[in-house]
Amino acid sequence: MRPIHALILLVALPSAASADKLVLVAGGGGGPDGTETTKAKLIQPFGVDFAPSGTYIVEMAKGERLRKLDDKGNLVTLAGSEGVKGKDGDGGDGAKATFNGMHSLAVGPDGCVYLADTWNNRVRKYDPAAGTVTAFAGTGDKGFAGDGGPAKDAKFGGVFCVSFDPGRENLYITDLDNRRIRKVELKTGVVATVAGSGAKGVPKDGEDAAKQPLVDPRAHAVDKDGNLWILERGGHALRVVDAKGHIRTVAGTGKAGMGTGKALEAAMNGPKHLSIDRDGTVLIADTENHRIVRYDPKAETITAVAGTGKKGSGGIGGDPLKAEFNQPHGVIAHPKTGEIYISDAANGRVLKIVRE
């Protein structure tokens, strides 16, 4: 029999350190609709969000479809026709609707999916209960108009990102061609600009965000404290608008490059998406660097999350930092599990980082 003190020592020893692991969620195969997720074909998946049940939903840019994981573990289409571009189908069956280069999606408080129908210059809504697609914001005509009035009558220029604030009371829209971030209050349906004057340039720190220029806002996210985070693609920078409406640059040098460390000295290259992690840090798809990074507002640093910086497809099943991606266009943390989902667009797959 072992001495009691030896048993106590064994119990007190820490368990093996947990490690991050990159696993395939969907795509990478050539299977048709209804195929097991990891054998299904995805065509440029740009965005992922989660239904109230916790299952994921993915939209595809060139695939022109909205798809989801069903209860049998298969990937099925909710709306759109593979490879068919168009702008038709409002008010009807989602399967018969057509889209043009969707770049983002967001699940609303009612379970409906709001779609950034990018080249159609508008936001559309898919209702899973009715199976229909309807217009939500934008007439479809490219331009800038409508602030202070109904979102359906407004004009946008390239809707690249949609996401809700934590309370899901407002849908924020990245209106890239107009160099603005706008929001639609769900209760009233009224649209307003919250950042960007329409002019092109680097905003001055501490100034009114709505009166300052932006370079080319590609994505946004709102945190629990009311901060609006703006990611600039060609500006190679992360900016934030505080709850009082003042803007400042917090990460990136303004020039293409690749770095980590002090955020304002850490270069990015064509970043295209961001989201808020559960701890309040900002996850960034540093797209042209083929990696995912994290901005920590408290430490004011940029750290690597996944990707070596080399374009490729290797590394599934191993350390995320040793993996390769090909133009990741989306990143989001699961609200319940904390697993980080990555839309590895040019590789046609969705991956996730899990903790063993």
C-alpha positions in Angstrom: 0.0 0.0 0.0 1.3 3.5 -0.9 2.0 5.9 2.0 -0.7 8.5 2.5 1.7 11.3 1.8 2.4 9.8 -1.7 -1.3 9.7 -2.5 -1.7 13.3 -1.4 1.2 14.2 -3.7 -0.4 12.5 -6.7 -3.7 14.3 -6.2 -2.0 17.6 -5.8 0.0 17.3 -9.1 -1.4 19.5 -11.8 -2.9 17.8 -14.8 -1.2 18.0 -18.2 -1.4 21.5 -19.6 -4.2 22.0 -22.1 -3.3 23.0 -25.6 -5.1 24.6 -28.5 -5.9 22.4 -31.5 -7.1 23.3 -35.0 -9.8 21.1 -36.4 -11.9 21.0 -39.6 -15.5 22.0 -39.2 -16.8 22.2 -42.7 -15.6 22.2 -46.3 -12.6 20.9 -48.0 -14.5 18.2 -49.9 -16.6 18.1 -53.0 -19.8 16.7 -51.7 -23.2 18.2 -52.7 -25.9 19.7 -50.5 -26.8 17.4 -47.6 -23.3 16.0 -47.4 -21.5 15.5 -44.1 -20.0 18.8 -43.2 -16.3 17.9 -43.5 -17.0 16.3 -46.9 -19.1 19.2 -48.3 -17.9 21.7 -50.8 -17.7 25.3 -49.7 -17.0 28.1 -52.2 -15.3 31.0 -50.5 -16.9 30.9 -47.1 -16.6 34.5 -45.7 -18.7 34.5 -42.6 -20.0 32.4 -39.7 -22.5 33.1 -37.0 -24.5 30.9 -34.6 -28.2 30.1 -34.4 -30.0 30.3 -31.0 -29.5 26.5 -30.7 -25.7 27.0 -30.9 -25.3 25.4 -34.3 -23.3 27.3 -36.9 -24.5 29.0 -40.0 -22.1 30.0 -42.9 -22.5 32.2 -45.9 -20.4 32.0 -49.1 -19.4 34.8 -51.4 -18.9 33.1 -54.7 -21.1 30.2 -53.7 -24.0 32.7 -53.3 -25.6 30.6 -50.6 -26.5 30.6 -47.0 -26.0 27.2 -45.4 -26.2 25.6 -41.9 -25.3 22.4 -40.0 -28.5 20.3 -39.6 -29.3 17.9 -36.7 -27.9 15.0 -38.7 -24.4 16.6 -39.0 -24.9 17.5 -42.6 -24.5 20.9 -44.4 -27.7 22.0 -46.0 -28.7 25.1 -48.0 -31.2 27.6 -46.5 -31.1 30.2 -49.2 -29.5 30.9 -52.6 -28.5 28.9 -55.6 -24.9 27.7 -56.0 -22.9 30.1 -58.2 -26.0 32.0 -59.4 -25.6 35.7 -59.0 -28.7 38.0 -58.9 -30.9 40.2 -56.8 -34.3 38.4 -57.0 -36.5 36.6 -54.6 -37.6 39.1 -52.0 -40.7 37.9 -50.2 -40.4 34.4 -51.5 -38.8 31.0 -51.0 -35.2 31.4 -49.8 -34.1 28.5 -52.1 -35.2 30.6 -55.1 -33.5 33.8 -54.0 -30.3 35.0 -55.6 -27.5 37.1 -54.1 -24.4 38.8 -55.3 -21.2 38.3 -53.3 -22.4 38.1 -49.7 -19.5 39.0 -47.4 -21.0 38.8 -43.9 -24.0 37.6 -41.8 -25.4 38.1 -38.4 -28.1 36.3 -36.4 -30.7 38.6 -34.9 -32.7 38.4 -31.7 -35.6 36.8 -33.5 -33.3 34.1 -35.0 -33.5 35.6 -38.4 -30.2 35.8 -40.4 -29.2 39.3 -41.7 -27.1 39.1 -44.8 -24.6 41.6 -46.2 -25.6 41.3 -49.9 -22.5 43.2 -50.8 -22.6 43.8 -54.6 -26.3 44.4 -54.4 -25.6 47.3 -51.9 -28.1 46.2 -49.3 -28.9 44.0 -46.3 -31.5 41.1 -46.7 -33.1 38.9 -44.1 -33.6 35.2 -44.1 -36.5 34.0 -41.8 -35.8 30.3 -40.8 -39.3 29.8 -39.6 -40.9 30.9 -42.9 -38.0 29.9 -45.1 -38.3 33.3 -46.9 -35.9 36.1 -47.9 -37.0 39.7 -47.5 -35.4 43.2 -48.0 -34.2 44.9 -44.8 -31.9 47.8 -45.7 -31.0 49.5 -49.0 -32.9 49.9 -52.2 -30.2 48.1 -54.2 -29.1 51.2 -56.0 -25.6 52.2 -55.2 -25.2 55.6 -53.5 -25.4 57.4 -50.2 -28.8 58.5 -48.9 -31.4 57.9 -46.3 -29.9 58.8 -42.9 -32.7 59.7 -40.5 -35.3 57.7 -42.5 -36.4 54.1 -43.1 -33.5 51.8 -43.8 -35.4 50.1 -46.7 -35.3 53.4 -48.5 -31.7 54.2 -47.9 -28.8 53.8 -50.3 -25.5 52.1 -49.6 -22.3 51.4 -51.6 -20.9 48.0 -51.0 -22.3 46.4 -47.8 -19.3 44.4 -46.5 -20.1 43.7 -42.9 -23.2 43.4 -40.6 -23.2 42.7 -36.9 -25.3 43.5 -33.8 -24.5 45.3 -30.6 -24.5 42.9 -27.6 -28.1 43.8 -26.8 -29.1 43.1 -30.4 -31.0 46.3 -30.5 -29.1 47.8 -33.4 -27.7 46.3 -36.6 -24.4 48.0 -37.6 -23.5 48.1 -41.3 -20.1 48.7 -42.9 -20.8 50.8 -45.9 -17.4 50.6 -47.5 -17.7 52.6 -50.7 -19.2 55.5 -48.7 -16.5 55.1 -46.0 -19.0 55.0 -43.2 -20.3 52.8 -40.5 -24.1 53.1 -40.2 -26.6 51.5 -37.9 -30.3 50.5 -38.1 -32.4 50.6 -34.9 -34.5 47.4 -35.1 -37.3 49.0 -33.1 -37.8 51.9 -35.5 -36.1 50.7 -38.7 -34.3 54.1 -38.9 -30.7 54.3 -40.3 -28.0 56.7 -39.2 -24.3 57.2 -39.7 -22.1 56.7 -36.6 -18.6 56.9 -38.0 -17.1 58.3 -41.2 -17.7 61.6 -43.0 -17.4 60.0 -46.5 -14.0 61.5 -47.1 -10.9 59.3 -47.5 -8.2 59.7 -44.9 -6.8 58.8 -41.5 -9.0 60.1 -38.7 -7.6 62.4 -36.1 -7.5 60.9 -32.6 -10.0 62.2 -30.1 -12.3 63.8 -32.7 -16.0 63.2 -33.5 -16.1 59.9 -35.4 -19.0 61.0 -37.7 -17.0 64.0 -38.8 -13.7 62.3 -39.5 -12.5 60.5 -42.7 -11.9 56.8 -43.0 -9.6 55.0 -45.4 -11.7 52.0 -46.3 -13.6 50.4 -43.5 -14.0 46.7 -44.1 -15.6 45.4 -40.9 -16.8 46.5 -37.4 -17.8 45.1 -34.1 -19.4 46.6 -30.9 -18.4 45.5 -27.4 -20.4 45.4 -24.2 -19.1 48.9 -23.2 -20.5 50.5 -26.3 -17.1 50.8 -28.1 -17.3 50.5 -31.9 -14.3 48.8 -33.4 -13.5 49.5 -37.0 -11.1 47.5 -39.2 -9.6 49.2 -42.2 -8.5 47.0 -45.1 -6.3 49.4 -47.1 -5.6 51.5 -44.0 -4.1 48.4 -42.4 -5.3 49.5 -39.0 -7.8 49.0 -36.2 -9.6 52.0 -34.8 -12.1 52.4 -32.0 -15.0 54.8 -31.4 -15.8 55.1 -27.7 -19.2 55.4 -26.2 -19.0 59.2 -26.5 -18.4 59.1 -30.2 -14.7 59.9 -30.3 -12.4 58.0 -32.6 -8.7 56.9 -32.3 -6.4 54.5 -33.9 -5.2 51.7 -31.6 -3.4 49.1 -33.8 -1.5 48.9 -37.1 1.1 51.2 -38.7 -1.0 52.3 -41.6 1.3 50.3 -44.0 1.2 46.7 -45.0 3.4 44.4 -43.1 3.3 41.7 -40.4 4.1 42.1 -36.8 3.2 41.5 -33.2 3.9 43.3 -29.9 3.0 46.9 -29.3 -0.2 47.4 -31.2 0.7 50.7 -32.9 4.0 49.2 -34.1 2.5 45.9 -35.2 1.8 45.9 -38.9 -1.2 44.1 -40.6 -1.8 43.4 -44.2 -5.3 43.9 -45.7 -7.3 42.8 -42.6 -10.9 42.0 -43.5 -12.9 40.9 -40.5 -13.0 41.2 -36.7 -15.2 40.2 -33.7 -15.2 40.6 -30.0 -14.0 37.5 -28.0 -15.7 36.6 -24.7 -12.9 38.3 -22.7 -13.3 41.6 -24.5 -10.3 41.3 -26.7 -10.6 41.8 -30.4 -10.1 38.9 -32.9 -8.8 40.0 -36.3 -8.6 38.1 -39.6 -5.3 39.5 -40.9 -6.3 38.3 -44.3 -3.3 38.9 -46.6 -0.9 37.7 -43.9 -2.9 34.5 -43.8 -3.2 34.6 -40.0 -5.5 35.4 -37.1 -4.4 37.9 -34.4 -5.7 39.3 -31.2 -5.8 42.9 -30.0 -5.8 43.3 -26.2 -7.2 46.8 -25.3 -5.7 46.6 -21.8 -2.2 45.6 -22.8 -2.4 47.5 -26.1 -0.7 44.6 -27.9 -1.2 42.4 -30.9 -0.5 38.7 -30.5 -0.8 35.8 -32.9 -3.7 33.3 -32.5 -3.3 31.1 -35.6 -1.3 30.9 -38.7 2.4 31.0 -39.6 1.9 33.9 -42.1 2.6 31.5 -44.9 -0.1 30.8 -47.4 -1.1 27.1 -47.5 -3.5 24.5 -46.2 -1.4 22.4 -43.7 -1.7 22.0 -40.0 -5.2 20.6 -39.4 -5.2 18.6 -36.2 -2.2 20.4 -34.7 -1.1 23.7 -33.1 -3.0 26.6 -34.6 0.2 28.7 -34.6 1.8 26.2 -36.9 -1.1 26.0 -39.3 -1.4 27.5 -42.8 -4.4 29.5 -44.2 -5.3 31.1 -47.5 -6.9 34.4 -47.1 -9.0 33.9 -44.0 -12.0 36.3 -44.3 -13.8 35.7 -41.0 -13.2 34.9 -37.3 -15.7 34.6 -34.5 -15.8 33.0 -31.0 -18.7 30.7 -30.2 -20.7 32.5 -27.4 -21.1 29.3 -25.3 -18.0 27.2 -25.9 -15.5 29.9 -26.7 -14.1 27.9 -29.6 -12.8 30.2 -32.3 -14.2 29.7 -35.8 -12.2 30.7 -38.8 -13.5 31.2 -42.4 -10.5 30.0 -44.4 -12.0 31.5 -47.6 -9.6 30.6 -50.4 -9.2 27.1 -49.1 -12.9 26.6 -49.1 -13.3 25.5 -45.5 -14.3 26.5 -42.0 -12.0 25.6 -39.1 -12.1 26.0 -35.4 -9.7 26.2 -32.5 -10.6 24.0 -29.6 -9.0 23.6 -26.2 -8.1 19.9 -25.5 
